[in-house]
Amino acid sequence: MNTRPPTLEEVAQRAGVSTGTVSRVINNARHVSDKAKNAVQSAISELGYVPNTAARSLATQRRGAVVLAISSDDPALFANLFFAEAVTGVNAALEETDLHLMLVLAASARGRERFAKILQSRSADGVMLLALKENDPLSKLAEDSGLPTVHGGRSLDRTPQWYVDADNRGGARTAVEHLIATGRHNIATITGELNTHAGQARYLGFREAVVLAGLGDQRVAHGDFSENSGAAGMKLLLDDHPDLDAVFAASDSMAAGALGVLRDNGKRVPEDVAVIGFNDVATAAHTRPALTTVRQPIEALGREMTRMLLRLLNNEQPTSLILPTELVLRDSA
C-alpha cells in the first residue's frame, strides 16, 4: 500500500490552481479569490495534505509562533479570571491558524530577560502585550525589536499604534450613575492600580459621576485589583467613612473582598451598602449576593488582539479598537 503523503503539486492539480496559489492560501496571503481559496481548502481536506511548516518558515522567513507577554510574575496570576479569559480568547483566534502561542510572564528582571531573548532571536513573528504599567519596559523592548506588536489595553505614558481596549472610563461612570439614580449619596471607590490605564480610567469615571452629581469624591481606598486589596480597602473605608452607602470597586475580585468585609461587619448588601464591581468574570454571578458589575468583553479582547496581530502579519493596516462595556444588574446594587 502506498502511504506517501500528498504533495503540494497534487493539491494544486486537484484544486485546478497553481502551486503558488496553494502556497498563498496556506500562508493566509491577501489577494486570493474566494473561489480559489475554497478549491484549495477542499483539495487539502480531500487529500489529507499537511503543510510542511519547516519549509514554510524557510520560504516566508516566519517562525510560526507569536508571543503573549504579560507584565506580571504573580504565581497566582491565573486565579485572576481576567487573564484566564483573555488567554482563552487569544487561543480561540489562533485555532483558526497554524501559529503557536508562546506565553511569557515578564514583570521580573528574569522574565524581561527571557522576553528580550525571544525578540532578539526572532523566535516569534509578532507580539501581544497585556497588563502593562506606566513606563513598562516591555513596550520599549517590543518597539525596539521591530516586530508587529499589539497591546491589550493602553499605557499611561503613551498610546500605542495598535491596541484593543475596553471603555473603562465610561463603564465606571455608568456604574456610579446607577448608584446615584438608586438614591445613594455617600459613594466610595476602591481603585485598581493607578499606574495602569485601566485603574486610572475607572477611577476617573467614578470621579466624573460623583462630581457631576454634586457629591463628594473623597471616599477612596487604593487597591491592586486583587481580592485581598478589596478587603483591606473596604476595612479602611468603613473606619474612615462609616456613613457610606455604596462602593464601586474597580474589579470583581476587589468587590468580592469588599462583600466579605461588609458581611463580617453586619452590613446588609444592598440595603445598607450597595456594591458594584468591574469585569463580569465567571464568578461574579455566584458571590453572596450576586454581584452587579460592569461587563467588559474579556474573551473578545483576547480574540481581537490576536486578529489584529494576524492582520499585521499579513501586511494589512488594522484600526485600534475600544470595546463597549455594559452594566449587568444583579442583587448587590
C-alpha positions as CSV (number, residue, x, y, z in Angstrom):
1,M,0.0,0.0,0.0
2,N,1.3,3.5,-0.9
3,T,1.2,5.6,2.3
4,R,3.2,8.5,0.8
5,P,1.7,11.8,1.9
6,P,0.2,14.1,-0.9
7,T,2.4,16.8,-2.3
8,L,1.8,20.5,-2.9
9,E,1.7,19.8,-6.6
10,E,-1.0,17.2,-6.1
11,V,-3.1,19.6,-4.1
12,A,-2.7,22.2,-6.9
13,Q,-3.7,19.7,-9.5
14,R,-6.8,18.6,-7.6
15,A,-7.8,22.2,-6.9
16,G,-7.1,23.3,-10.5
17,V,-4.8,26.1,-9.5
18,S,-1.1,26.8,-9.5
19,T,1.2,25.7,-6.7
20,G,1.8,29.4,-5.9
21,T,-1.9,29.9,-5.3
22,V,-1.8,26.9,-2.9
23,S,1.1,28.4,-1.0
24,R,-0.7,31.7,-0.7
25,V,-3.8,30.1,0.7
26,I,-1.8,28.1,3.2
27,N,0.1,31.3,4.3
28,N,-3.2,33.3,4.6
29,A,-1.9,35.7,2.0
30,R,-4.0,38.5,0.6
31,H,-5.4,38.8,-2.9
32,V,-6.6,35.2,-3.3
33,S,-10.1,34.8,-4.7
34,D,-12.7,33.1,-2.6
35,K,-13.2,30.6,-5.4
36,A,-9.5,29.6,-5.4
37,K,-9.4,29.6,-1.6
38,N,-12.4,27.2,-1.4
39,A,-11.0,25.0,-4.1
40,V,-7.6,24.7,-2.3
41,Q,-9.2,24.1,1.1
42,S,-11.4,21.4,-0.4
43,A,-8.4,19.7,-2.0
44,I,-6.4,19.8,1.2
45,S,-9.3,18.2,3.1
46,E,-9.9,15.5,0.4
47,L,-6.2,14.5,0.1
48,G,-5.3,14.9,3.8
49,Y,-2.5,17.3,3.0
50,V,-0.4,18.6,5.9
51,P,1.7,21.7,5.2
52,N,5.4,21.4,5.8
53,T,5.7,24.1,8.5
54,A,9.5,24.0,8.5
55,A,9.7,24.6,4.7
56,R,7.1,27.3,5.0
57,S,9.2,29.0,7.7
58,L,12.3,29.0,5.4
59,A,10.2,30.3,2.5
60,T,8.4,33.0,4.3
61,Q,11.1,33.9,6.9
62,R,8.4,33.2,9.6
63,R,8.8,31.2,12.8
64,G,5.2,30.1,13.1
65,A,4.7,31.5,16.6
66,V,3.5,34.6,18.4
67,V,4.3,35.7,21.9
68,L,1.9,37.0,24.5
69,A,3.9,38.8,27.3
70,I,2.0,39.6,30.5
71,S,3.5,42.2,32.8
72,S,3.2,40.1,35.9
73,D,5.1,37.4,37.7
74,D,2.5,36.6,40.2
75,P,2.3,32.7,40.6
76,A,-1.5,33.2,41.3
77,L,-1.9,35.1,38.1
78,F,-4.5,32.8,36.5
79,A,-6.5,32.7,39.7
80,N,-7.5,36.2,38.4
81,L,-10.1,35.1,35.8
82,F,-9.5,38.2,33.7
83,F,-6.2,36.7,32.5
84,A,-7.6,33.3,32.1
85,E,-10.5,34.6,29.9
86,A,-8.2,36.8,27.9
87,V,-5.8,33.9,27.1
88,T,-8.8,31.8,26.2
89,G,-9.8,34.5,23.6
90,V,-6.2,34.6,22.2
91,N,-6.1,30.8,21.9
92,A,-9.6,30.7,20.2
93,A,-8.3,33.1,17.5
94,L,-5.1,31.2,17.0
95,E,-7.0,28.0,16.5
96,E,-8.0,29.4,13.1
97,T,-4.3,29.4,12.1
98,D,-1.3,27.1,12.5
99,L,0.6,29.6,14.7
100,H,1.8,28.5,18.1
101,L,1.4,30.6,21.2
102,M,4.4,31.5,23.5
103,L,3.3,32.8,26.9
104,V,5.8,34.9,28.9
105,L,5.3,36.3,32.4
106,A,7.6,39.3,32.2
107,A,7.4,41.6,35.2
108,S,10.6,40.4,36.9
109,A,14.1,41.1,35.7
110,R,14.4,37.4,34.7
111,G,11.1,37.5,32.9
112,R,12.1,40.6,30.9
113,E,15.4,38.9,30.0
114,R,13.6,35.9,28.6
115,F,11.2,38.1,26.7
116,A,14.2,40.1,25.2
117,K,15.9,36.9,24.1
118,I,12.8,35.7,22.3
119,L,12.6,39.0,20.5
120,Q,16.4,39.2,19.7
121,S,16.4,35.6,18.4
122,R,13.4,36.3,16.2
123,S,11.7,33.2,17.7
124,A,8.3,34.8,17.2
125,D,6.7,36.6,14.3
126,G,4.7,39.0,16.4
127,V,4.0,40.2,19.9
128,M,1.0,40.9,22.1
129,L,1.4,42.8,25.4
130,L,-1.1,42.7,28.3
131,A,-1.4,44.4,31.7
132,L,1.3,47.0,31.1
133,K,2.1,49.6,33.8
134,E,3.3,53.1,33.4
135,N,6.7,53.3,31.7
136,D,6.7,49.5,31.4
137,P,10.0,48.3,29.8
138,L,8.1,45.6,27.8
139,S,6.8,48.3,25.5
140,K,10.3,49.6,24.6
141,L,11.6,46.0,24.2
142,A,8.8,45.2,21.7
143,E,9.2,48.5,19.9
144,D,12.9,48.2,19.5
145,S,12.5,44.7,18.1
146,G,10.7,45.9,15.1
147,L,8.2,43.0,15.3
148,P,4.5,43.7,14.8
149,T,3.1,44.5,18.2
150,V,-0.5,44.7,19.6
151,H,-1.3,46.0,23.1
152,G,-4.2,44.7,25.2
153,G,-5.2,48.0,26.8
154,R,-3.2,51.2,26.7
155,S,-0.4,52.5,28.9
156,L,-0.5,55.8,30.8
157,D,2.7,57.2,29.3
158,R,1.9,56.6,25.6
159,T,-0.8,55.4,23.2
160,P,0.5,52.6,21.1
161,Q,-0.2,52.4,17.4
162,W,-2.2,49.2,17.6
163,Y,-4.3,48.3,20.7
164,V,-7.5,46.7,21.8
165,D,-9.1,48.2,25.0
166,A,-12.4,48.4,26.8
167,D,-14.3,51.6,27.6
168,N,-13.1,51.6,31.2
169,R,-13.9,55.2,32.0
170,G,-17.4,55.1,30.5
171,G,-18.2,51.8,32.2
172,A,-17.1,53.1,35.6
173,R,-19.1,56.3,35.1
174,T,-22.2,54.2,34.2
175,A,-21.9,52.1,37.3
176,V,-21.7,55.1,39.6
177,E,-24.5,56.9,37.8
178,H,-26.7,53.8,38.6
179,L,-25.8,54.1,42.3
180,I,-26.8,57.7,42.3
181,A,-30.0,57.0,40.4
182,T,-31.0,54.5,43.1
183,G,-30.6,57.1,45.9
184,R,-27.0,56.5,47.1
185,H,-25.2,59.7,48.1
186,N,-22.2,58.6,50.2
187,I,-20.4,56.6,47.5
188,A,-16.9,55.2,47.9
189,T,-14.5,53.6,45.5
190,I,-11.7,51.0,45.8
191,T,-9.4,51.7,42.9
192,G,-7.2,49.4,40.9
193,E,-3.5,50.1,40.4
194,L,-3.3,53.7,39.4
195,N,-0.1,53.2,37.4
196,T,-2.2,51.3,34.9
197,H,-4.5,52.8,32.3
198,A,-7.5,50.7,33.3
199,G,-7.0,51.6,37.0
200,Q,-6.7,55.3,36.3
201,A,-9.6,55.3,33.8
202,R,-12.0,53.6,36.2
203,Y,-11.1,56.0,38.9
204,L,-11.7,59.0,36.6
205,G,-15.1,57.5,35.7
206,F,-16.0,57.4,39.4
207,R,-14.9,61.0,39.9
208,E,-16.7,62.3,36.9
209,A,-20.0,60.7,38.0
210,V,-19.9,61.9,41.6
211,V,-18.6,65.4,40.9
212,L,-21.2,66.0,38.2
213,A,-23.9,64.9,40.7
214,G,-22.6,67.4,43.3
215,L,-21.4,64.6,45.6
216,G,-18.0,64.2,47.4
217,D,-15.2,62.3,45.8
218,Q,-13.1,61.8,48.9
219,R,-14.2,58.3,49.9
220,V,-11.3,56.5,48.2
221,A,-9.2,53.4,49.1
222,H,-6.5,52.2,46.8
223,G,-6.2,48.6,45.8
224,D,-4.4,46.5,43.2
225,F,-7.3,44.6,41.6
226,S,-6.9,41.6,43.9
227,E,-9.5,40.3,46.4
228,N,-7.2,40.9,49.4
229,S,-6.7,44.5,48.4
230,G,-10.5,44.8,48.1
231,A,-11.0,43.5,51.6
232,A,-8.3,45.8,53.0
233,G,-9.8,48.8,51.2
234,M,-13.2,48.1,52.5
235,K,-12.0,47.9,56.1
236,L,-10.3,51.3,55.7
237,L,-13.4,52.8,54.1
238,L,-15.7,51.6,56.9
239,D,-13.3,53.0,59.5
240,D,-12.9,56.4,57.8
241,H,-16.4,56.8,56.4
242,P,-19.0,54.8,58.5
243,D,-21.8,56.7,56.7
244,L,-21.0,55.3,53.2
245,D,-23.9,53.7,51.4
246,A,-22.3,52.4,48.2
247,V,-19.0,51.2,46.9
248,F,-17.7,50.9,43.3
249,A,-14.8,48.5,43.2
250,A,-12.6,48.6,40.1
251,S,-12.6,44.8,39.7
252,D,-14.9,41.9,40.6
253,S,-12.1,40.4,42.7
254,M,-11.9,43.5,44.9
255,A,-15.7,43.7,45.0
256,A,-15.8,40.1,46.3
257,G,-13.3,41.0,49.0
258,A,-15.4,44.0,50.0
259,L,-18.5,41.9,50.2
260,G,-16.8,39.6,52.7
261,V,-15.8,42.5,55.0
262,L,-19.3,44.1,54.8
263,R,-20.8,40.8,55.8
264,D,-18.4,40.4,58.7
265,N,-19.3,43.9,59.9
266,G,-23.0,43.2,59.9
267,K,-23.7,45.4,56.8
268,R,-26.5,44.2,54.6
269,V,-25.9,44.4,50.8
270,P,-27.6,46.2,49.1
271,E,-29.9,47.5,51.9
272,D,-27.1,49.2,53.9
273,V,-24.3,49.3,51.3
274,A,-24.6,48.7,47.6
275,V,-21.6,47.2,45.8
276,I,-20.7,47.2,42.1
277,G,-17.6,45.6,40.5
278,F,-16.0,45.6,37.1
279,N,-15.2,42.9,34.5
280,D,-18.1,40.4,35.0
281,V,-15.8,37.4,35.3
282,A,-17.5,33.9,35.6
283,T,-17.6,34.0,39.4
284,A,-19.4,37.4,39.6
285,A,-22.9,35.8,39.4
286,H,-22.1,33.4,42.3
287,T,-21.0,35.8,45.1
288,R,-23.3,36.4,48.1
289,P,-25.3,38.4,47.0
290,A,-24.8,38.0,43.2
291,L,-22.6,40.9,42.0
292,T,-23.8,43.8,40.0
293,T,-20.9,44.7,37.7
294,V,-19.6,46.3,34.6
295,R,-19.1,43.7,31.9
296,Q,-16.2,44.1,29.6
297,P,-15.8,41.5,26.8
298,I,-12.6,39.9,28.1
299,E,-12.5,36.9,25.7
300,A,-13.3,39.2,22.8
301,L,-10.4,41.5,23.8
302,G,-8.1,38.5,23.6
303,R,-9.6,37.4,20.2
304,E,-9.4,40.9,18.7
305,M,-5.8,41.4,19.8
306,T,-4.9,38.2,18.0
307,R,-6.9,39.0,14.9
308,M,-5.3,42.5,14.8
309,L,-1.8,40.9,15.0
310,L,-2.7,38.4,12.3
311,R,-3.7,41.3,10.0
312,L,-0.4,43.0,10.7
313,L,1.5,39.8,9.8
314,N,-0.5,39.8,6.5
315,N,0.8,43.3,5.8
316,E,-2.6,44.9,6.4
317,Q,-3.2,48.1,8.4
318,P,-5.8,47.4,11.1
319,T,-7.5,50.1,13.2
320,S,-7.3,50.1,17.0
321,L,-10.5,49.1,18.9
322,I,-12.2,50.3,22.1
323,L,-14.8,47.6,23.0
324,P,-18.0,48.7,24.7
325,T,-18.9,47.9,28.3
326,E,-22.3,47.1,29.8
327,L,-23.7,47.4,33.3
328,V,-25.1,44.0,34.4
329,L,-27.7,44.3,37.2
330,R,-27.8,41.6,39.9
331,D,-28.5,41.6,43.6
332,S,-25.7,43.7,45.1
333,A,-26.8,47.1,43.8
